Amino acid sequence: MEANTERLPFCLINSDGMPKFGQFDHPIENLALNQFRYFGSMDKPAGKLSKHFHYKQFQFVSINTAQYIIGIAIADIRYLANGFIYIYDIASNTIIEQSWLRPPGIGYSTCASPSNGTASIGTAANNIGFIIQNGQWQLRLNTHHVQADICLTPLTNSLPLAMCSPTGYNGWTYTQKHNGLRVTGKLSVNQKTINLNQALAGYDFSAGYMRRETSWRWASINTQTDIGIIGLNLAAGVNETGDSENVLWLNGKRHYLPTVQFDFKRQRSSTLNTQPWHIRSAANSGQTAKVDLNFTPLNSRQERLNLWLLKSNFRQYLGHYNGVIIDSDGNEIMFNNILGLSEDHFARW
């Protein structure tokens, strides 16, 4: 059984200027930011500058091939934009990366629609870009190490997570994610063509009026196993006011999962902290679905930005998952050294 979901609204913001909350059957078509009535903490209407600069949006795609995991992101936090691409070589356990940092409105673009729009950052000769058409994601990459023109295609009848939750006092966060997607097109790494026959991917579109200081933990998997294609999204720290964004996709079928706790030691040192994380749901959650996973880091992509009013402490790890998930149908799914991602992020924006 899936969680109760609301029928899709055409736009996220209703006729009263307020967002629709809940888990939706399908993605929305547009956030309709111009219709949102934004108020301050003392219930006075926010000014145009506050409404503009308090909005945040980021998009991320991970691609898993036999040789590499590739992560691509574009974040628009209004005061500036940040983008990156990294390539994790599975055999050598090494990472190469490239990043972009742009001032407001220069050298990047985004669109507040998870169904139709584009986002890009960089120059004509060196850039990353996402194109969304009728809900289908395309990537066009032209960087120092990666060239690509690829499409991400869901399995038959597979639906994404699409939800909106209250954030802080007057804010909201819309999140749309889909894992276990097939990859078609052309991809080359360091001038070598990559076979995409078994490649899988996942995307994340998140936007809204988030907390001035926020943090989250996150886990993501795209893998082919003996029982089929598995996609997984687990998170804690943002969408927890009523509904959670935790979902397992098994051969395309969407299974909602309970809230989870990430137990790990947060410490930064000159060497990678390889102590396992424990990601678990509450034993007394009252739900059929349960999560009990261990994650062991192998490598990480890290970035710290301290720009006075703006701060970001970002760590995205690559490593192995072991443990068990019981889906919403009561099926027990074992994870044995499954390669995936985890993340620990603090932001002041």
C-alpha positions in Angstrom: 0.0 0.0 0.0 1.3 3.5 -0.8 0.9 6.4 1.5 -2.2 8.6 1.0 -1.4 11.1 -1.8 -3.1 14.2 -2.9 -4.3 14.6 -6.4 -2.0 16.7 -8.5 -2.6 20.5 -8.4 -1.7 22.4 -11.7 0.4 24.9 -9.7 1.8 24.5 -6.2 0.3 27.8 -5.0 -3.5 27.9 -4.6 -5.9 30.8 -5.3 -5.3 32.1 -1.7 -1.6 32.5 -2.4 -0.7 29.6 -0.1 1.1 26.3 -1.0 -0.6 23.0 -1.2 0.9 20.6 1.3 1.2 16.8 1.1 2.5 14.0 -1.1 1.2 14.3 -4.6 0.3 11.5 -7.1 2.3 13.2 -9.8 4.7 16.2 -10.1 3.3 19.7 -10.3 3.7 21.7 -13.4 4.9 25.0 -11.9 5.7 26.4 -8.5 3.8 29.7 -9.4 6.1 31.8 -7.2 4.5 35.0 -8.3 1.2 33.9 -6.6 2.8 33.1 -3.3 1.8 35.4 -0.4 5.0 35.6 1.7 4.8 37.0 5.3 7.4 37.8 7.8 7.5 36.4 11.4 5.3 39.2 12.6 2.6 38.4 10.0 3.4 41.5 7.8 3.6 40.9 4.0 7.3 40.5 3.0 8.8 43.0 0.6 9.8 42.2 -3.0 13.5 41.9 -2.1 12.8 39.4 0.8 10.5 37.4 -1.4 13.1 37.2 -4.1 16.2 36.5 -2.0 14.6 34.1 0.5 13.7 31.6 -2.3 16.2 28.8 -2.9 16.4 26.1 -5.6 18.8 23.2 -6.3 18.9 20.4 -8.8 21.1 17.3 -8.6 21.6 14.2 -10.8 23.7 11.1 -10.0 24.6 8.6 -12.7 25.8 5.1 -12.0 27.8 3.2 -14.6 30.0 0.1 -14.3 33.1 2.3 -14.1 31.9 5.6 -12.6 29.5 7.4 -10.4 29.0 11.0 -11.7 27.3 13.7 -9.6 26.1 17.0 -11.1 24.5 19.9 -9.3 23.3 23.4 -9.8 22.1 25.5 -6.8 20.6 29.0 -7.0 20.5 30.6 -3.6 19.8 34.1 -5.1 22.8 35.8 -3.6 25.0 33.5 -5.9 24.9 30.3 -7.8 27.0 27.2 -7.3 27.5 24.3 -9.6 29.7 21.2 -9.6 30.4 17.9 -11.4 32.5 15.1 -10.0 33.5 11.7 -11.4 34.2 8.9 -9.0 36.3 6.1 -10.5 35.1 3.0 -8.8 38.1 0.8 -9.5 40.7 3.3 -8.3 38.6 4.9 -5.6 39.5 8.4 -6.9 37.6 11.6 -7.6 38.1 14.4 -10.1 35.9 17.4 -10.0 35.1 20.8 -11.4 33.0 23.6 -9.8 31.5 27.0 -10.7 30.6 30.0 -8.4 28.6 32.8 -10.0 27.3 36.2 -8.8 23.6 36.9 -9.0 22.1 36.6 -12.5 25.5 36.1 -14.3 26.6 33.0 -16.0 23.7 30.7 -15.0 20.0 30.2 -15.3 17.2 28.2 -13.5 13.5 27.8 -13.9 10.9 27.3 -11.1 9.2 24.3 -12.8 10.0 20.6 -12.0 8.1 19.6 -15.2 9.3 21.9 -18.0 12.4 24.1 -17.8 16.1 24.5 -18.1 19.0 25.1 -15.7 22.7 25.7 -16.6 25.9 27.1 -15.3 29.2 27.9 -17.0 30.3 29.2 -20.4 29.5 27.9 -23.9 32.7 25.9 -24.0 32.6 24.6 -20.4 29.2 24.0 -18.8 26.6 21.7 -17.2 22.9 21.8 -18.0 19.6 20.2 -17.2 16.6 20.2 -19.5 13.2 19.0 -18.3 10.5 18.4 -20.9 7.1 17.0 -19.9 8.7 15.7 -16.7 11.6 13.9 -18.5 15.1 14.9 -17.6 17.9 15.4 -20.1 21.6 16.3 -19.3 23.9 18.2 -21.6 27.5 18.3 -20.2 30.5 19.8 -21.8 33.3 20.0 -19.2 37.0 19.3 -18.9 36.4 15.6 -18.2 32.9 14.8 -19.3 30.8 15.2 -22.4 27.2 14.0 -22.5 23.8 14.3 -24.1 21.7 11.8 -22.2 18.1 11.2 -21.1 16.8 9.8 -17.8 13.8 7.5 -18.4 11.6 6.0 -15.6 10.6 2.3 -15.8 7.1 1.7 -17.1 4.5 3.3 -14.8 7.1 4.4 -12.3 6.2 7.6 -10.4 8.5 10.1 -8.6 8.3 11.3 -5.1 6.5 14.7 -5.2 5.7 16.6 -2.0 5.5 19.9 -0.3 5.9 20.5 3.4 5.8 23.5 5.7 9.3 24.9 6.6 10.0 27.1 9.5 7.3 29.7 10.4 6.1 30.9 7.0 8.1 28.9 4.5 7.7 25.7 2.4 9.8 23.2 0.6 8.8 21.4 -2.6 10.8 18.2 -3.3 10.7 16.0 -6.3 13.0 12.9 -6.6 13.1 9.8 -8.7 15.7 7.0 -8.5 16.2 3.8 -10.5 16.0 5.6 -13.9 17.4 4.2 -17.1 20.1 6.2 -19.0 20.2 6.5 -22.8 22.3 8.7 -25.1 26.0 9.5 -25.3 28.4 9.8 -22.4 32.2 10.1 -22.5 34.7 10.4 -19.7 38.2 11.6 -20.5 37.5 11.1 -24.2 36.4 7.4 -23.7 32.8 6.4 -24.5 30.9 4.8 -21.6 28.5 1.9 -22.2 25.1 2.9 -20.8 23.3 -0.4 -21.2 23.3 -1.0 -17.4 23.5 2.6 -16.3 21.0 4.0 -13.8 20.4 7.5 -12.4 18.4 9.5 -10.0 17.4 13.2 -9.8 16.5 15.8 -7.2 14.6 19.0 -7.7 14.1 20.9 -4.4 13.0 24.5 -4.0 11.2 26.9 -1.7 11.4 29.2 1.2 13.7 27.2 3.4 15.1 28.0 6.8 17.8 30.7 6.9 20.0 28.0 8.6 19.3 24.5 7.5 21.0 21.1 7.5 20.2 17.7 6.3 21.4 14.1 6.0 20.7 12.1 2.9 21.1 8.6 1.4 20.7 7.6 -2.3 21.0 4.4 -4.3 20.6 3.4 -7.9 21.5 -0.2 -8.5 20.7 -3.4 -10.4 20.3 -6.5 -8.2 19.1 -10.1 -8.5 15.6 -9.0 -7.7 15.7 -6.1 -10.2 16.3 -2.4 -10.2 16.4 -0.6 -6.9 16.2 3.1 -6.3 16.3 4.6 -2.8 16.0 8.1 -1.3 16.3 8.7 2.5 16.6 12.0 4.2 16.3 13.8 7.5 16.4 17.5 8.4 14.1 19.3 5.8 10.8 17.5 4.9 9.6 16.2 8.2 6.6 18.4 9.1 3.8 15.8 8.5 5.2 13.7 5.6 8.7 12.4 4.9 10.5 12.1 1.6 11.7 8.5 2.2 11.0 6.2 -0.8 12.1 2.9 -2.2 11.6 2.1 -5.8 11.6 -1.6 -6.6 11.4 -2.3 -10.3 9.8 1.1 -10.7 7.1 0.7 -8.0 7.1 3.4 -5.4 7.1 2.4 -1.7 6.9 5.1 0.9 9.1 4.5 4.0 8.9 5.8 7.5 11.1 8.6 8.9 14.7 7.6 9.6 17.5 8.6 12.0 21.1 9.0 10.7 23.6 8.0 13.4 27.2 8.8 12.6 30.3 10.7 13.9 30.6 14.1 12.3 34.3 15.0 12.4 36.6 16.5 9.9 40.2 15.4 9.7 43.0 15.1 7.1 41.9 11.6 6.3 38.5 10.2 5.4 36.4 9.1 8.4 35.4 5.5 7.4 33.4 4.7 10.5 30.0 3.3 9.4 26.8 5.3 9.5 23.6 3.7 10.9 20.4 4.7 9.1 17.3 3.3 10.8 13.6 3.8 11.3 12.1 3.7 14.8 11.4 0.2 16.0 7.9 1.3 17.1 7.0 3.3 14.0 3.8 1.4 13.6 4.4 0.9 9.9 5.0 -2.3 7.9 7.9 -0.7 6.1 11.2 -0.5 8.1 14.8 0.6 7.4 18.0 -0.7 9.0 21.1 0.1 6.9 24.8 0.6 7.5 26.8 2.8 5.2 30.6 2.6 5.1 32.3 5.6 3.3 35.0 4.9 0.7 35.6 8.5 -0.6 33.9 11.9 -0.5 33.5 15.2 -2.3 33.8 18.0 0.2 33.4 21.8 0.0 33.4 24.5 2.6 32.3 28.1 1.8 32.5 30.8 4.5 31.3 34.0 2.9 30.3 35.9 6.1 26.5 35.9 5.7 26.5 32.8 3.6 28.0 29.5 4.7 28.1 25.9 3.4 29.7 22.9 4.9 29.1 20.2 2.3 30.2 16.5 2.4 28.9 14.0 0.0 30.2 10.4 0.5 30.5 7.4 -1.8 30.4 4.0 -0.1 28.8 0.7 0.5 25.3 0.0 2.0 24.6 -3.2 3.9 21.4 -4.1 5.8 17.7 -4.6 5.2 14.6 -2.7 4.1 11.1 -4.0 4.5 8.9 -2.3 1.9 5.3 -1.3 2.2 4.2 -4.7 0.8 6.1 -6.5 3.6 8.9 -7.7 1.3 12.4 -8.0 2.8 15.1 -6.5 0.6 18.7 -7.3 1.6 21.5 -4.8 0.8 25.0 -6.5 0.4 27.8 -4.1 -0.4 25.6 -1.9 -2.6 27.4 1.2 -3.9 25.6 4.5 -3.2 25.8 8.0 -1.8 25.3 9.7 1.5 25.5 13.4 2.4 25.9 15.7 5.4 25.3 19.4 4.7 24.9 22.6 6.7 23.9 25.8 4.9 23.3 29.4 6.0 21.7 31.2 3.1 
